[in-house]
Amino acid sequence: MVMNLFFLSLAIIFCGGLLSLVFWRQFALMKTIGVIGIGGGCLLGLIDAGTKLFRPGPYTAAFDYLNAFSLSFQIDALSAFFLVVIYAVCLLAAIYSYHYLDNPQKALRTAGNYFFFSLLTISMALVVTADNLIAFMLSWEIMSLSSFFLVVYDYEAEENRKAGYLYFVFSQVGAMFILAAFGLIYAHTGNFGFADAAALPETAKIIVFVLAFIGFGSKAGVFPFHVWLPHAHPAASSHISAVMSGVMIKTGIYGIIRMYVMLDWHTPLFGHFVLMAGIISGILGVVYALGQHDLKRLLAYHSVENIGIILIGLGLGMIGAAAGNPVMAVLGFAGGLLHVLNHAIFKSLLFMGAGMVVHKTGTRSIDLMGGLIKRMKITGTTFLIGSLAISGLPPLNGFVSEFLVYMGGFRGLALDKTSFAMCLLAIVSLAIIGGLALACFTKVVGVVFQGEPRSRVAENVDEKGLTMLVPMLVLAAACIVIGVFPTFFMTMALKAVASLGLGYGPIPLEPLIELTGNITRAALLVFAVFLLILALRTLLYRGKTVTRSGTWGCGFTRPTVKMQYTGSSYAASILEFFRPFAPLTENHPEIRGRFPEKSHYYSHVSDIAELHMVNVVVRPVLALFEKLRWLQHGDIHLYIGYILLAIVVLLFFV
């Protein structure tokens, strides 16, 4: 069957981005065209992808490229599942952008933002549908380049330019690893299709999988290849941060799963490798998040954490497939894939909430905020829902997917010694990650939204901007709906798992449906108790005078906002425990004398991967580019000479 609606949706998205450039002088019209074009194309694509997910079939298309190669695309259930995630988040991000990008002085730059946003959306959709090596790499490079221009949107700031350069270096180094994996496949098969990769010898499969995992892991933000991520996400506009964190890094997860399916070798080696990478990423990601003072940087590190949770699920699924344990395999893969959807929802919500806060306060520093929920009730409430969801607490969506991963881990405790140890380690790690995530978001909600304003920027704020509020309300509602009624969304994940060809026959659906039914009943009971308490409170306070006064100052007669917990003091004891993996640098001059001068305190948690990876990867690459700078001298005659020389060299190989 053809993919006409799929390409029509991409064409509409592209027209929205292109026409924004054409009408950049009419600021409001330009934004309206961009939102309607990108949003309308995403809505059409979402409907089409949802239909294809529940009506699987051979949806294929192919085009000639340069009269030498074929660009082929195919939508199976796995592709359709990722398309649903991509289109849903990009649709809401496009709506959010209308009031977020509100500076007419940056009209041309805003138009460029919509154009590259449309290219990013299109390229992500093409990546998850590409059916041969050429189509995949072409789409992958468009995705990397378009997202680079979105990262450097505010290029005046040196910090943002450095973030862009760092992201570009890691994107291209990662692409080189993917290209090396594809090169090995081509060397053994002699064609660019995915289908013949299963015929590779076992040693070659191991090398290909490791190379591909490094390349895709770099895009996904897997430790230690995540170094670009906490720099790029804060630098980008908040709706782009939501897209990059919510869906773009998931293309790396898609690449890992697709490579596993292509190689068609169910060995526990792959499962152990992926599981360990997930455990390390999950724990260290949330530890580094705890030590951050920048709100968006903190959320960026939580992307590393949640990628770790997804990899734990996928690793358990691979171990289950290798052991011939279909229930464990299904629970692991379904939990990982459902967490792809859930993370896209609550992380996009959190970045949009952070965007509203940053937009209104003008700062990303957590310790300069405080008391914002009193003036930003919708933002504060939806951010709280997202915080509970990302912490894996019931009855919200993060709990459902993590619960499935837990169940997959418990199913593996009956396997051999090595797999038993790995599954036990996965269960313990998930518990640690959940506890640390709850501590981190207790810190964020407490310091940012509760208490009293810690600076003037947090005093007079509002949350005007309807198109920014609506996506947050939709995403918060999705967190609740999936948490309470997970059966439909679980079925979506199972459809994707069924397309992986794990060789265990029909998926046993009855126990899983019964499991989600129990989750629904428990969630409804929690909400019933909550509503009962709320009703009792309303009834008991009826007719009584409610007064408001300052927070009790623990005996101080004149408390000040400086007596509140800071983000640093709240997380200090936890960070001290993890100090060997998260070195803490403190700057606090000693207080001396009876009348000491004004002092200060500054702390910074160092990312050990960043400390070493910059020296190993970034600086050598930049040094190489610096040495090659002489090639770019502006002499057109020498440029023509380069072209002729390249043609002569190529003739020897043709």
For each residue, the residues with C-beta under 8 A, 3 or more apart:
1: 57 58 59 60
2: 59 60 61
3: 6 7 59 60 61 73 75 129
4: 7 8
5: 8 9 44 45 48
6: 3 9 10 45 48 49 59 61 73 75 125 129
7: 3 4 10 11 61
8: 4 5 11 12 44
9: 5 6 12 13 41 42 44 45 48 87 125
10: 6 7 13 14 41 45 122 125 126
11: 7 8 14 15 41
12: 8 9 15 16 37 40 41 44
13: 9 10 16 17 37 38 41 42 45 118 121 122
14: 10 11 17 18 41 118 119 122
15: 11 12 18 19 37 41
16: 12 13 19 20 33 34 35 36 37 38 39 40 41 114 118
17: 13 14 20 21 34 37 38 114 115 116 117 118 119
18: 14 15 21 22 115 118
19: 15 16 22 23 33 34 37
20: 16 17 23 24 30 31 33 34 37 110 111 114 115 118
21: 17 18 24 111 112 114 115
22: 18 19
23: 19 20 26 29 30 33 111
24: 20 21 27 30 107 108 110 111
25: 30 107
26: 23 29 30
27: 24 30 31 104 107 110
28: 31 32
29: 23 26 32 33
30: 20 23 24 25 26 27 33 34 107 110 111 114
31: 20 27 28 34 35 97 98 101 110 114
32: 28 29 35 36 98
33: 16 19 20 23 29 30 36 37
34: 16 17 19 20 30 31 37 38 94 97 111 114 117 118
35: 16 31 32 38 39 94 95 97 98 467
36: 16 32 33 39 40
37: 12 13 15 16 17 19 20 33 34 40 41 118
38: 13 16 17 34 35 41 42 90 91 94 114 117 118 121
39: 16 35 36 42 43 91 94 95
40: 12 16 36 37 43 44
41: 9 10 11 12 13 14 15 16 37 38 44 45 121
42: 9 13 38 39 45 46 87 88 90 91 94 121
43: 39 40 46 47 87 91
44: 5 8 9 12 40 41 47 48
45: 5 6 9 10 13 41 42 48 49 83 87 125
46: 42 43 49 50 83 84 87 88 91
47: 43 44 50 51
48: 5 6 9 44 45 51 52
49: 6 45 46 52 53 75 80 83 84 87
50: 46 47 53 54 80 84
51: 47 48 54 55
52: 48 49 55 56 57 59 75 77 80 83
53: 49 50 56 77 80 81 84 492 495 496
54: 50 51 495
55: 51 52
56: 52 53 76 77 80 495 498 499
57: 1 52
58: 1 74
59: 1 2 3 6 52 74 75 76
60: 1 2 3 72 73 74 75 131
61: 2 3 6 7 72 73 74
62: 70 71 72 73
63: 70 71 72
64: 67 69 70 71
65: 68 69 70 71 134 138
66: 69
67: 64
68: 65
69: 64 65 66 134 192
70: 62 63 64 65 132 134 192
71: 62 63 64 65 130 132 134 135 138
72: 60 61 62 63 130 131 132 135 193
73: 3 6 60 61 62 126 129 130 131 135
74: 58 59 60 61 79 129 131
75: 3 6 49 52 59 60 79 80 83 129
76: 56 59 79 80 499
77: 52 53 56 80 81 495 496 498 499
78: 81 82 128 254 257 258 261 496 499 500
79: 74 75 76 82 83 128 129
80: 49 50 52 53 56 75 76 77 83 84 495 496
81: 53 77 78 84 85 337 340 341 492 493 495 496
82: 78 79 85 86 128 250 251 254 340
83: 45 46 49 52 75 79 80 86 87 125 128 129
84: 46 49 50 53 80 81 87 88 341 492
85: 81 82 88 89 246 247 250 340 341 344
86: 82 83 89 90 121 124 125 128 247
87: 9 42 43 45 46 49 83 84 90 91 121 125
88: 42 46 84 85 91 92 344
89: 85 86 92 93 242 243 246 247 344 345 348
90: 38 42 86 87 93 94 117 121 124 243 247
91: 38 39 42 43 46 87 88 94 95
92: 88 89 95 96 242 348 352 471 474 475
93: 89 90 96 97 117 239 240 242 243 348 352 471
94: 34 35 38 39 42 90 91 97 117 239
95: 35 39 91 92 98 467 470 471
96: 92 93 99 100 238 239 242 352 355 467 468 471 472
97: 31 34 35 93 94 100 101 113 114 117 237 239 467
98: 31 32 35 95 101 467
99: 96 102 464 465 466 467 468
100: 96 97 237 238 239 355 359 465 467 468
101: 31 97 98 106 110 113 237
102: 99 465
103: 106 110
104: 27 107
105:
106: 101 103 109 110
107: 24 25 27 30 104 110 111
108: 24 111 112
109: 106 112 113 153
110: 20 24 27 30 31 101 103 106 107 113 114
111: 20 21 23 24 30 34 107 108 114 115
112: 21 108 109 115 116 149
113: 97 101 109 110 116 117 150 153 237 240
114: 16 17 20 21 30 31 34 38 97 110 111 117 118
115: 17 18 20 21 111 112 118 119
116: 17 112 113 119 120 146 147 149 150
117: 17 34 38 90 93 94 97 113 114 120 121 146 150 240 243
118: 13 14 16 17 18 20 34 37 38 114 115 121 122
119: 14 17 115 116 122 123 142 146
120: 116 117 123 124 143 146 147 150 240 243 248
121: 13 38 41 42 86 87 90 117 118 124 125 243
122: 10 13 14 118 119 125 126 142
123: 119 120 126 127 139 140 142 143 146
124: 86 90 120 121 127 128 143 247 248 251
125: 6 9 10 45 83 86 87 121 122 128 129
126: 10 73 122 123 129 130 135 139 142
127: 123 124 130 136 139 140 143 251 254 255
128: 78 79 82 83 86 124 125 251 254
129: 3 6 73 74 75 79 83 125 126
130: 71 72 73 126 127 135 136 139
131: 60 72 73 74 135 193 194
132: 70 71 72 135 136 192 193 194
133: 136 137 182 185 186 192 193 194
134: 65 69 70 71 137 138 192
135: 71 72 73 126 130 131 132 138 139
136: 127 130 132 133 139 140 182
137: 133 134 140 141 175 178 179 182
138: 65 71 134 135 141 142
139: 123 126 127 130 135 136 142 143
140: 123 127 136 137 143 144 175 178 251
141: 137 138 144 145 175
142: 119 122 123 126 138 139 145 146
143: 120 123 124 127 139 140 146 147 248 251
144: 140 141 147 148 168 171 172 175 219
145: 141 142 148 149
146: 116 117 119 120 123 142 143 149 150
147: 116 120 143 144 150 151 167 171 240 244 248
148: 144 145 151 152 164 167 168 171
149: 112 116 145 146 152 153
150: 113 116 117 120 146 147 153 236 237 240 244
151: 147 148 160 163 164 167 232 235 236 240
152: 148 149 155 160 161 163 164 235
153: 109 113 149 150 160 235 236 237 240
154: 157 160 235 237
155: 152 160 161 164
156: 160
157: 154 160 161 235
158: 161 162
159: 162 163 231 235
160: 151 152 153 154 155 156 157 163 164 235
161: 152 155 157 158 164 165
162: 158 159 165 166 231
163: 151 152 159 160 166 167 228 231 232 234 235
164: 148 151 152 155 160 161 167 168 232 235
165: 161 162 168 169 622
166: 162 163 169 170 227 228 231 232 618
167: 147 148 151 163 164 170 171 228 231 232
168: 144 148 164 165 171 172
169: 165 166 172 173 228 617 618 621 622
170: 166 167 173 174 218 225 227 228 617 618
171: 144 147 148 167 168 174 175 218 219 228
172: 144 168 169 175 176
173: 169 170 176 177 218 617 621
174: 170 171 177 178 214 215 216 217 218 219 225
175: 137 140 141 144 171 172 178 179 215
176: 172 173 179 180 215
177: 173 174 180 181 211 212 214 215 218
178: 137 140 174 175 181 182 211 212 215 216 255
179: 137 175 176 182 183 215
180: 176 177 183 184 211 215
181: 177 178 184 185 207 208 209 211 212 215 259
182: 133 136 137 178 179 185 186
183: 179 180 186 187
184: 180 181 187 188 200 204 207 208 211
185: 133 181 182 188 189 196 197 200 208
186: 133 182 183 189 190 191 192
187: 183 184
188: 184 185 199 200 201 204
189: 185 186 193 196 197 199 200
190: 186
191: 186 196
192: 69 70 132 133 134 186
193: 72 131 132 133 189 196
194: 131 132 133 197 258 262
195: 198 262
196: 185 189 191 193 199
197: 185 189 194 200 208 262 263 264
198: 195 262 263 264 265
199: 188 189 196
200: 184 185 188 189 197 204 205 208 263
201: 188 204 205
202: 205 206 265 267
203: 206 207
204: 184 188 200 201 207 208
205: 200 201 202 208 209 263 265
206: 202 203 209 210 269
207: 181 184 203 204 210 211
208: 181 184 185 197 200 204 205 211 212 259 263
209: 181 205 206 212 213 259 260 263 270 273
210: 206 207 213 214 273
211: 177 178 180 181 184 207 208 214 215
212: 177 178 181 208 209 215 216 255 256 259
213: 209 210 216 217 222 256 259 273 274 277
214: 174 177 210 211 217 218 225
215: 174 175 176 177 178 179 180 181 211 212 218 219 255
216: 174 178 212 213 219 220 251 252 253 255 256 259
217: 174 213 214 220 221 222 225 252 256 277
218: 170 171 173 174 177 214 215 222 225 228 252
219: 144 171 174 215 216 248 249 251 252 255
220: 216 217 249 250 251 252 253 256 307
221: 217 225 226 229 249 252 281 303 304 307
222: 213 217 218 225 226 252 277 281 304 307 308 311
223: 226 277 280 281 284 285 304 308 609
224: 227 608 609 612 613
225: 170 174 214 217 218 221 222 609 613
226: 221 222 223 229 230 281 285 304 307 609
227: 166 170 224 230 231 607 609 610 613 614 617 618
228: 163 166 167 169 170 171 218 231 232
229: 221 226 232 233 249 300 301 303 304
230: 226 227 233 234 288 292 297 300 301 304 607
231: 159 162 163 166 167 227 228 234 235
232: 151 163 164 166 167 228 229 235 236 244 300
233: 229 230 236 241 244 245 296 297 299 300 303 351
234: 163 230 231 241 294 296 297 300 364
235: 151 152 153 154 157 159 160 163 164 231 232
236: 150 151 153 232 233 240 241 244
237: 97 100 101 113 150 153 154 240 241 355
238: 96 100 241 242 296 351 352 354 355 356 358 359
239: 93 94 96 97 100 242 243 351 352 355
240: 93 113 117 120 147 150 151 153 236 237 243 244
241: 233 234 236 237 238 244 245 296 299 300 351 354 355
242: 89 92 93 96 238 239 245 246 347 348 351 352 355
243: 89 90 93 117 120 121 239 240 246 247 248 348
244: 147 150 232 233 236 240 241 247 248 249
245: 233 241 242 248 249 299 300 303 347 348 351
246: 85 89 242 243 250 343 344 345 347 348 351
247: 85 86 89 90 124 243 244 250 251 344
248: 120 124 143 147 219 243 244 245 251
249: 219 220 221 229 244 245 252 253 303 307
250: 82 85 220 246 247 253 254 340 343 344
251: 82 124 127 128 140 143 216 219 220 247 248 254 255
252: 216 217 218 219 220 221 222 249 255 256 307
253: 216 220 249 250 256 257 307 310 311 314 336 340
254: 78 82 127 128 250 251 257 258
255: 127 178 212 215 216 219 251 252 258 259
256: 212 213 216 217 220 252 253 259 260 274 311 314
257: 78 253 254 260 261 314 500
258: 78 194 254 255 261 262
259: 181 208 209 212 213 216 255 256 262 263
260: 209 256 257 263 270 314 318 500
261: 78 257 258 264 500 501
262: 194 195 197 198 258 259
263: 197 198 200 205 208 209 259 260
264: 197 198 261 501
265: 198 202 205 270
266: 318 321 322 502 503
267: 202 270 271 322
268: 271 272 318 319 322 323 418 419
269: 206 272 273
270: 209 260 265 267 273 274 318 322
271: 267 268 274 275 315 316 317 318 319 320 321 322 419 422
272: 268 269 275 276 315 319 418 419 422
273: 209 210 213 269 270 276 277 315
274: 213 256 270 271 277 278 311 314 315 318
275: 271 272 278 279 311 312 315 316 318 319 422 425 426
276: 272 273 279 280 315 422
277: 213 217 222 223 273 274 280 281 308 311 315
278: 274 275 281 282 307 308 309 310 311 312 313 314 315 426
279: 275 276 282 283 308 312 425 426 429
280: 223 276 277 283 284 308
281: 221 222 223 226 277 278 284 285 304 305 307 308 311
282: 278 279 285 286 304 305 306 307 308 309 311 312 429 430 433
283: 279 280 286 287 305 308 429 432 433 436
284: 223 280 281 287 288 304 581 582
285: 223 226 281 282 288 289 301 302 303 304 305 306 307 308
286: 282 283 289 290 301 302 305 433 436 437 440
287: 283 284 290 291 436 574 575 578 581 582
288: 230 284 285 291 292 301 304 582 605 607
289: 285 286 292 298 299 301 302 304 305 437 440
290: 286 287 436 439 440 443 571 574 575 605
291: 287 288 571 575 582 584 603 604 605
292: 230 288 289 297 298 301 366 567 605
293: 297 298 365 366 367 567 568
294: 234 297 298 364 365 366
295: 298 299 354 357 358 364 365 366 369 444 448
296: 233 234 238 241 299 300 351 354 358 364
297: 230 233 234 292 293 294 300 301 364
298: 289 292 293 294 295 301 302 366 440 444
299: 233 241 245 289 295 296 302 303 347 350 351 354
300: 229 230 232 233 234 241 245 296 297 303 304
301: 229 230 285 286 288 289 292 297 298 304 305
302: 285 286 289 298 299 305 306 347 350 390 437 440
303: 221 229 233 245 249 285 299 300 306 307 343 347
304: 221 222 223 226 229 230 281 282 284 285 288 289 300 301 307 308
305: 281 282 283 285 286 289 301 302 308 309 433 437
306: 282 285 302 303 309 310 339 343 347 390
307: 220 221 222 226 249 252 253 278 281 282 285 303 304 310 311
308: 222 223 277 278 279 280 281 282 283 285 304 305 311 312 433
309: 278 282 305 306 312 313 336 339 343 401 402 405 430 433
310: 253 278 306 307 313 314 336 339 340 343
311: 222 253 256 274 275 277 278 281 282 307 308 314 315 336
312: 275 278 279 282 308 309 315 316 336 405 409 426 429 430
313: 278 309 310 316 317 332 333 335 336 337 339 401 404 405 408
314: 253 256 257 260 274 278 310 311 317 318 332 333 336
315: 271 272 273 274 275 276 277 278 311 312 318 319 332 422 426
316: 271 275 312 313 319 320 328 331 332 335 336 405 408 409 412 423 426
317: 271 313 314 320 321 328 329 330 331 332 333 334 335 336 408 497
318: 260 266 268 270 271 274 275 314 315 321 322 329 332
319: 268 271 272 275 315 316 322 323 328 332 412 415 419 422 423
320: 271 316 317 323 325 326 327 328 329 330 331 332 408 411 412
321: 266 271 317 318 324 325 329 502 503 504
322: 266 267 268 270 271 318 319
323: 268 319 320 328 412 415 416 419
324: 321 504
325: 320 321 328 329 411 412 415
326: 320 329 330 502 504 505 507 508
327: 320 330 331 411 508 511
328: 316 317 319 320 323 325 331 332 408 411 412
329: 317 318 320 321 325 326 332 333 408 502 504
330: 317 320 326 327 333 334 494 497 507 508 512
331: 316 317 320 327 328 334 335 404 405 407 408 411 512
332: 313 314 315 316 317 318 319 320 328 329 335 336 405 408 409
333: 313 314 317 329 330 336 337 493 497 500 502
334: 317 330 331 337 338 404 490 493 494 497 512
335: 313 316 317 331 332 338 339 401 402 403 404 405 406 407 408 493
336: 253 309 310 311 312 313 314 316 317 332 333 339 340 401 405
337: 81 313 333 334 340 341 493 496 497
338: 334 335 341 342 400 401 404 486 489 490 492 493
339: 306 309 310 313 335 336 342 343 398 401 402 405
340: 81 82 85 250 253 310 336 337 343 344
341: 81 84 85 337 338 344 345 401 482 489 492 493
342: 338 339 345 346 389 397 398 400 401 479 482
343: 246 250 303 306 309 310 339 340 346 347 390 398
344: 85 88 89 246 247 250 340 341 347 348
345: 89 246 341 342 348 349 389 397 475 478 479 482
346: 342 343 349 350 386 389 390 396 397 398 475 479
347: 242 245 246 299 302 303 306 343 344 350 351 386 390
348: 89 92 93 242 243 245 246 344 345 351 352 471 475
349: 345 346 352 353 382 383 385 386 389 472 475 476 479
350: 299 302 346 347 353 354 383 386 387 390
351: 233 238 239 241 242 245 246 296 299 347 348 354 355
352: 92 93 96 238 239 242 348 349 355 356 468 471 472 475
353: 349 350 356 357 379 382 383 386 472
354: 238 241 295 296 299 350 351 357 358 364 383
355: 96 100 237 238 239 241 242 351 352 358 359 468
356: 238 352 353 359 360 376 379 463 465 468 469 472
357: 295 353 354 360 361 369 372 376 379 448
358: 238 295 296 354 355 361 362 363 364
359: 100 238 355 356 465 468
360: 356 357 376 461 462 463
361: 357 358 368 369 372 457 458 461
362: 358 457
363: 358 368 369 455 457
364: 234 294 295 296 297 354 358
365: 293 294 295 368 369
366: 292 293 294 295 298 369 444 447 448 567
367: 293 447 454 566 567 568
368: 361 363 365 454 455 457 458
369: 295 357 361 363 365 366 372 447 448 449 453 454 455 457 458
370: 447 448 449 450 451 452 453 454 455 458 561 564
371: 374 375 449 450 451 452 453 458
372: 357 361 369 375 376 379 380 448 449 453 458 461
373: 376 377 379 380 381 384 449 450
374: 371 377
375: 371 372 461 462 463
376: 356 357 360 372 373 379 380 449 461 462 463
377: 373 374 380 381 463
378: 381 382 463 469 472 473
379: 353 356 357 372 373 376 382 383 463 469 472
380: 372 373 376 377 383 384 449
381: 373 377 378 384 385 476
382: 349 353 378 379 385 386 472 473 475 476
383: 349 350 353 354 379 380 386 387 445 449
384: 373 380 381 387 388 445 449
385: 349 381 382 388 389 396 476 479 480
386: 346 347 349 350 353 382 383 389 390 475 476 479
387: 350 383 384 390 391 441 444 445
388: 384 385 391 393 396 398 441
389: 342 345 346 349 385 386 392 393 396 397 398 399 479 483
390: 302 306 343 346 347 350 386 387 398 437 441
391: 387 388 398 434 437 438 441
392: 389 398 399 402 434 437 438
393: 388 389 396 398 399 438
394: 399 483 519 522 523 526
395: 399 480 483 484 519 522 523 524 526 527
396: 346 385 388 389 393 399 479 480 482 483
397: 342 345 346 389 400 401 478 479 480 481 482 483 486 489
398: 339 342 343 346 388 389 390 391 392 393 401 402 479 483
399: 389 392 393 394 395 396 402 403 483 519
400: 338 342 397 403 404 482 483 486 489 490 516 519
401: 309 313 335 336 338 339 341 342 397 398 404 405
402: 309 335 339 392 398 399 405 406 430 434
403: 335 399 400 406 407 519
404: 313 331 334 335 338 400 401 407 408 490
405: 309 312 313 316 331 332 335 336 339 401 402 408 409 426 430
406: 335 402 403 409 410 427 430
407: 331 335 403 404 410 411 515
408: 313 316 317 320 328 329 331 332 335 404 405 411 412
409: 312 316 332 405 406 412 413 423 424 426 427 430
410: 406 407 413 423 427
411: 320 325 327 328 331 407 408 414 423
412: 316 319 320 323 325 328 408 409 415 419 420 422 423 426
413: 409 410 420 423 424
414: 411 420
415: 319 323 325 412 419 420 423
416: 323 419 420
417: 420 421
418: 268 272 421 422
419: 268 271 272 319 323 412 415 416 422 423
420: 412 413 414 415 416 417 423 424
421: 417 418 424 425
422: 271 272 275 276 315 319 412 418 419 425 426
423: 316 319 409 410 411 412 413 415 419 420 426 427
424: 409 413 420 421 427 428
425: 275 279 421 422 428 429
426: 275 278 279 312 315 316 405 409 412 422 423 429 430
427: 406 409 410 423 424 430 431
428: 424 425 431 432
429: 279 282 283 312 425 426 432 433
430: 282 309 312 402 405 406 409 426 427 433 434
431: 427 428 434 435
432: 283 428 429 435 436
433: 282 283 286 305 308 309 429 430 436 437
434: 391 392 402 430 431 437 438
435: 431 432 438 439
436: 283 286 287 290 432 433 439 440 574
437: 286 289 302 305 390 391 392 433 434 440 441
438: 391 392 393 434 435 441 442
439: 290 435 436 442 443 571 574
440: 286 289 290 298 302 436 437 443 444 571
441: 387 388 390 391 437 438 444 445
442: 438 439 445 446 570
443: 290 439 440 446 447 567 570 571
444: 295 298 366 387 440 441 447 448 567
445: 383 384 387 441 442 448 449 450
446: 442 443 449 450 451 565 570
447: 366 367 369 370 443 444 450 451 564 565 566 567 570
448: 295 357 366 369 370 372 444 445
449: 369 370 371 372 373 376 380 383 384 445 446
450: 370 371 373 445 446 447
451: 370 371 446 447 454 551 561 564 565
452: 370 371 551 561 564
453: 369 370 371 372 456 458 459 561
454: 367 368 369 370 451 458 561 562 564
455: 363 368 369 370 458 459
456: 453 459 460
457: 361 362 363 368 369 461
458: 361 368 369 370 371 372 453 454 455 461
459: 453 455 456
460: 456
461: 360 361 372 375 376 457 458
462: 360 375 376
463: 356 360 375 376 377 378 379 468 469
464: 99
465: 99 100 102 356 359 468 469
466: 99 469 470
467: 35 95 96 97 98 99 100 470 471
468: 96 99 100 352 355 356 359 463 465 471 472
469: 356 378 379 463 465 466 472 473
470: 95 466 467 473 474
471: 92 93 95 96 348 352 467 468 474 475
472: 96 349 352 353 356 378 379 382 468 469 475 476
473: 378 382 469 470 476 477
474: 92 470 471 477 478
475: 92 345 346 348 349 352 382 386 471 472 478 479
476: 349 381 382 385 386 472 473 479 480
477: 473 474 480 481
478: 345 397 474 475 481 482
479: 342 345 346 349 385 386 389 396 397 398 475 476 482 483
480: 385 395 396 397 476 477 483 484
481: 397 477 478 484 485
482: 341 342 345 396 397 400 478 479 485 486 489
483: 389 394 395 396 397 398 399 400 479 480 486 519 523
484: 395 480 481 520 523 524 527
485: 481 482 488 520
486: 338 397 400 482 483 489 490 516 519 520
487: 490 491 513 516 517 520
488: 485 491 492
489: 338 341 397 400 482 486 492 493
490: 334 338 400 404 486 487 493 494 512 513 516
491: 487 488 494 495
492: 53 81 84 338 341 488 489 495 496
493: 81 333 334 335 337 338 341 489 490 496 497
494: 330 334 490 491 497 498 507 509 512
495: 53 54 56 77 80 81 491 492 498 499
496: 53 77 78 80 81 337 492 493 499 500
497: 317 330 333 334 337 493 494 500 502 507
498: 56 77 494 495 507
499: 56 76 77 78 495 496
500: 78 257 260 261 333 496 497
501: 261 264
502: 266 321 326 329 333 497
503: 266 321
504: 321 324 326 329 507
505: 326
506:
507: 326 330 494 497 498 504 512
508: 326 327 330 511 512
509: 494 512 513
510: 513 514
511: 327 508 514 515
512: 330 331 334 490 494 507 508 509 515 516
513: 487 490 509 510 516 517
514: 510 511 517 518
515: 407 511 512 518 519
516: 400 486 487 490 512 513 519 520
517: 487 513 514 520 521
518: 514 515 521 522
519: 394 395 399 400 403 483 486 515 516 522 523
520: 484 485 486 487 516 517 523 524
521: 517 518 524 525
522: 394 395 518 519 525 526
523: 394 395 483 484 519 520 526 527
524: 395 484 520 521 527 528
525: 521 522 528 529
526: 394 395 522 523 529 530
527: 395 484 523 524 530 531
528: 524 525 531 532
529: 525 526 532 533
530: 526 527 533 534
531: 527 528 534 535
532: 528 529 535 536
533: 529 530 536 537
534: 530 531 537 538
535: 531 532 538 539
536: 532 533 539 540
537: 533 534 540 541
538: 534 535 541 542
539: 535 536 542
540: 536 537
541: 537 538 544 546
542: 538 539
543:
544: 541
545:
546: 541
547:
548:
549:
550: 553 559
551: 451 452 559
552:
553: 550 556 557 558 559 563
554: 559
555:
556: 553 559 563
557: 553
558: 553
559: 550 551 553 554 556 563
560: 563
561: 370 451 452 453 454 564
562: 454
563: 553 556 559 560
564: 370 447 451 452 454 561
565: 446 447 451 569 570
566: 367 447 569 570
567: 292 293 366 367 443 444 447 570 571
568: 293 367 571 572 601 603
569: 565 566 572
570: 442 443 446 447 565 566 567
571: 290 291 439 440 443 567 568 574 575
572: 568 569 575 576
573: 576 577
574: 287 290 436 439 571 577 578
575: 287 290 291 571 572 578 579 582 584 605
576: 572 573 579 584
577: 573 574
578: 287 574 575 581 582
579: 575 576 582 583 584
580: 583
581: 284 287 578 608
582: 284 287 288 291 575 578 579 605 606 607 608
583: 579 580 605 606 608
584: 291 575 576 579 603 604 605 606
585: 603 604 605 606
586: 601 602 603
587: 600 601 602 603
588: 599 600 601 602
589: 599 600
590:
591: 596 599
592: 596
593: 596
594:
595:
596: 591 592 593 599
597:
598:
599: 588 589 591 596
600: 587 588 589
601: 568 586 587 588
602: 586 587 588
603: 291 568 584 585 586 587
604: 291 584 585
605: 288 290 291 292 575 582 583 584 585
606: 582 583 584 585 610 611
607: 227 230 288 582 610 611
608: 224 581 582 583 611 612
609: 223 224 225 226 227 612 613
610: 227 606 607 613 614
611: 606 607 608 614 615
612: 224 608 609 615 616
613: 224 225 227 609 610 616 617 618
614: 227 610 611 617 618 619
615: 611 612 618 619
616: 612 613 620
617: 169 170 173 227 613 614 620 621
618: 166 169 170 227 613 614 615 621 622
619: 614 615 622 623
620: 616 617 623 624
621: 169 173 617 618 624 625
622: 165 169 618 619 625 626
623: 619 620 626 627
624: 620 621 627 628
625: 621 622 628 629
626: 622 623 629
627: 623 624 630
628: 624 625 631
629: 625 626 632
630: 627 633
631: 628 642
632: 629
633: 630 638
634:
635: 638 639
636: 639 640
637: 640 641
638: 633 635 641 642
639: 635 636 642 643
640: 636 637 643 644
641: 637 638 644 645
642: 631 638 639 645 646
643: 639 640 646 647
644: 640 641 647 648
645: 641 642 648 649
646: 642 643 649 650
647: 643 644 650 651
648: 644 645 651 652
649: 645 646 652 653
650: 646 647 653 654
651: 647 648 654
652: 648 649
653: 649 650
654: 650 651
